[in-house]
Amino acid sequence: MPPTAKFIIRIATLGVIAAYVLGDLLVFEGPLRQAINRSLSNRPDVIARVGRHFITRSQLERATRENLWLEGSSFDTLSAVEKSQARDKSLDELIEHNLLRGKIAGENNSIHISDDVINARLRTMLSRFTTKGEMESSMKGQGIASEGELRARVTACIQQEKWIEAQIAPMIRVSEEEAHAWFDQNAATMANAERVEVRHIFMAAMDHPQSEINAKLGTALNDIKSQRKDFAALARELSDDPASKDHGGSLGWMTKSRLPSDFAAAVFSLPIGQATIVRSSLGSHLVEVTARKPAEAANFDEMKPEVIAAIEAIKRRQAIAELRKKIRESATKEIRFFHSEIGDDH
């Protein structure tokens, strides 16, 4: 046989072998793939397999700590029961992440996430730390090697969120009939309570002797009544309330539930436009009610955006739960658990 023919036969044979190996590994779950799976499943650090992706004990531990970190909690402060629950939750999320990753792999290029969206999510995470260095230190403690890796993880997470939103969008639409029915059932709890528009000049009992407070607020009250000074100017000059002093002392519209009980009782008994000194558990207030709105029944047209948002939130929770259930059920054969014990506490 000529050398050229032998070479062609050898190449063809190698091609057949390569095709078989690829088919065994990637398509047919043949003897080679099964042997590799058995070898990996016998490793003490492998706890589950999703398709061709293995979940290791170290991955689960890192994911558990990372999830707790994102929630503002620490694994080391949890009880044994709480650690077990956190691990179970993280394992479910790792399984679903791998299932979702497979489903959206071909769509990632079409799910564009802008830098502004990613940066906003990162800023939210950074806001839990006093410095960027503190966040980086915490990242490394959770096995996140760099800000680039964190950015990649955040991007992947947002892509999954976008994919899920696209899947459930038809299920969370709210019709006019649904909105009206929900409003009719919940109208009593949506009624507007009595409200007053209030402004005050506050002096804290802890920061001033009562004699000083009485003198300064008494003088301020006389200045207001005689119109020698206006309320806003006195608020800027005297008030210990940083949130309102530069806004004329305005607290805006308030219901009784939004004010300390002893202060609310006095404020809601005042007539409009009559500045009065009121003492509360926090200190003393030179307070004035500038407007009042009586309690009124909820109005559907005014409350419609809130009604729709409330129904959408309920439907979204239900739709996401149903989607996750369907994905999990449709992929039962892709999921295998190799060890019943997830890990000890360490």
N, C-alpha and C positions, 0 to 999 in steps of 0.2 A: 504494500500500500504506500503510495507516495507520501512524503512528509507533510505536504500541504493538507492532504485528506485527513491524516492522523490529527493534525492541529485543529482542523475544523470539528472533527468528532469530539476531541477533548473539550473544546470551547462549548460545544452544544451540550455535552454531558454536564459540565460545570454549571451551565445555565439552567438545566433541568434540576440539578441539586439545589441551586440557589433559589429557584422558584418554589421547590418543595419546602425548603427551610422557612422561607418567608410565609408561605401558606400555613405551615405548621404553627409558626409563632403568632402570626397576625390574624389569620382567618379561621383555620379549622380547629384550633386548640388540640393539635395532634400530639403524638408521644413526646416530641421535644419540648413543646410548650408545657405539657403536663409535668414533665420531669423538672423543668425550671420552676414551675409553680410549687411542686412538692418540696424542692430544695429550699425555696424562699419561705414557704409556709412553715418549714421546720425551724427556721430561725426564731429564736425566742423574742426578737424585737418586732416581728411582723404579727399584727393583730387582725388585719382585715385586708381584703382585696376587692377593688371595684373595677371590673373589666380587667385591663392589664396593669392597673395602677395599684401598688401596694401601700398600705398605711402602716407605718411603724409606730412602736411605742414612743419613740423620741418625738416623732411628728405630732402624735396626739398630745404628749406632755407640753410641747411648745405651743400648739394650737390652743390648749386649755389656758395656759398662762397668758397668751396673747389676747384671747377673748376677754378674760378677766381684766387685763390691763386696759383694753379699749372701753370697758365698762367702769373703769375707775376702781377696780377691786384688786386684791392681791391673793394669789393662790396660797401663800404661806400663812395667811391669817384665817383660812377657812377650817371648819371642823372636818372630820373624816367623812361624814355623810355629805357635806357640801362639796368636798373635793370629788367624791364619787359622782355626784349629780352633775358637776361641772364637766367632768370627763365624758360622761354619757352624752351630754348635750354637744360637746365638741366633736365627739366621734360621729354623731348623726350629721353634724354640719360638714365634716370632712367628707363623708360618704356622699352627701347631697352636692357638695362642691364639685367632686369628681364626676358625678352624674351630669350636673349642669354644664361642666366644662366640656364634656363630650357633646352635649346637645348644641352648645353655642359656638363650638370650635370653628365651624364654617361661617359663622355670622359675625365674628369679632371685627372684621374689617368694615362691616356695615354699621356696627354699633360704635359710633364715634363719641368719645368723651372729650370735651374741651378742656384746655388747661385751666380755665377759670373754675370749672366745676371741681376738678381735682384739687386745685389750690384751696378752694373754699372748704373742702372736706379736711384737708390737711390742717388748715387754720383752726377748724373746730377741735381737732385732736390736740393741736399745740396749745389751745386756750386752757387746757387742764394743767399746764405746767407753767412755772414762773419764768423759766428761761428755755431757750432752744436746747442748750447744753443738757439741761435736766431731762428733756424729752429724749435726746439722743442716748443718754446713759440708760434710760429706762428701755428704749428700743433694743439696745444691745443685750440687756438683761433678759429680753424675751426672744433672743435669737434672730432679731432683724438686724442684719449686718450694716445697712447703710440707709440713707434717706432715699436713695434710688430704689432700693428693694421695697421700702415702705410705700413709695409712690406707685411702684408696679402692683403691689398687693391692693392698694386702694383703688387703682384703675380697674383691676380685674373684678373687684367687689362691686364697683359702680356699674360695670358692664353687665354683671349678673343681675343687678337690681333693674337695669333698663330692660333686659331680656324678659325678666319676670313681669314687669309692668306691661310690656307689650302683649304678653300672653293673657294677662288677666283683665286688660282694658275692657273687652266686651262684657265682662261679668260684673263690673262695678259701676256701670252707667246707671243713673238714677232718673226715673221718669217723673213727670209732673204728678201723676197719680200717687206714686210711692211717696213723694215728698209731702203731699197733702195728708196722706194717711198717717205718716210718721208724726207730722206736726199735730194733728188732731189728738193722737195718743199721748203726746208729751207737752201739750200746750201749757199745762199747769206749772210744770217745772221750768218753763222758758219765760214765764211772766217777768216783767221788769219790776224790781222792788223800788220803793221810794228812794230818790236820789237827791243829794244836795251838792251844789257847787261851792267849794270852800276855799278860803285862803287863811293862812295863819302866820304869826310870828312866834317862833318857839324858842324857849330858853330852858335848857336841860337842868334838872334839879341837881345832878351830879357835878355840874361844872360851875354853878353859881350859888352863893348863899341865898336863902329865900328872901331875905331883906333886900338884896340887890335886885332880884327878879321883880319883886313887888314895886320897887321904885322905878325901874326902867320901863316895865310894861305899863305902869300907872301913868307915867309921863307920856308914853307913846299913845295911850288911849285918849288922853286929853288933847294931844296934838292932832289926832285924827278927827275928834269931835269938833274941834275948833278950826279944822282945815288948815292948820299951820304946816303940816306935813302930810304927804299921802301915804297910803298903806304900803305901796311897792317900795318906796324909798326907805321906810322904816324896816321893812323885811330885809332889805340888803344890808342895812346898818346893824341890826340887832339879832336876827334869827340864827339859831344854831342848827337849822335844818338845811343841809347843803343841797338837797334835791329840789327845794322850792324857793330858797331865799333869792336867787337870781331871776326868778320868774314871778316876782311880785308876791311871793308867799303862796302861790296857787297850788292846791292839792288836786285840782280838777274835780270831776264828778265822782262822788263817793256814795256807796250804799253803807248801811250800818255794819254789814259783815266785813267791810274793808277797813274799818277803824277799830282801835282798841275800845272795848265795851264801855269803859268809864268816859272816854272822850266822845264816843258816838252818842251816848245818852244826852250829854249836854248840847252837842252840836245840833242834833235833830230837833231839839226843843226851841232853838233860836229863831226869831223872825228874820226875814231877809233884810240885809243892810244895817244890822245893829251889831257893831263891834263889841266884843265882850271878852273879859279875861276868864279863862277856864283852866282849872288844875286837873292834871291826869297823873297816872302812876309814873309817867316819864318826866314830867316837869310842868311848866305853865305855858299856856298858849293865849295869845291875843288873837281871837278867831272871829271871822265874819263869814256868814252865809250870803253868797251873792246871787244865788238862784236856786230854785227848787222844782223838782218834777215829781208828781204823785205816782204811786204804784199804778201800773197799767197792764192790761192783758197783752200777751205777745201777739204781734201782727205777722201773718204769714209772709207777706211781701217783704217786710223788713228782715225777717229771720230766715228767708229762703236760702241764702248762701250758707248759713250755719247749719241748717237742716240738711242740705245736700252734702256738706262736708261730713256731718255725723253719719249719714247713711253710707257714704262712700267708705269711711273708715271701717265700719262694720263689715261691709261687703268685701273690702280689701283683705281683712284678716281671714275671712272665710275662704276667699278665692285662693289666697296664698297657701293656706292649709290644704285645700283640695288639690292644688297643683303639685305641691310637695308629695302628697300621698300618691297621686297618679304616677309621678316620676319614679318614686320608690317602688311601687307595685309593678310597674312595667319593666323594672330592671332587677327583679328579684334574683334571676339567674346570674346576674353580673356581680352580685355581692356575696362574699364568703367571709366568715369569721373563723380565725384559726385558734384563738385563745379566749377562754371564758373570762379570765381575769385581765382587767385592763392595766392594772399596775398598782404597786404599793405607793404609800405617801412618801414622796421625797422631793 
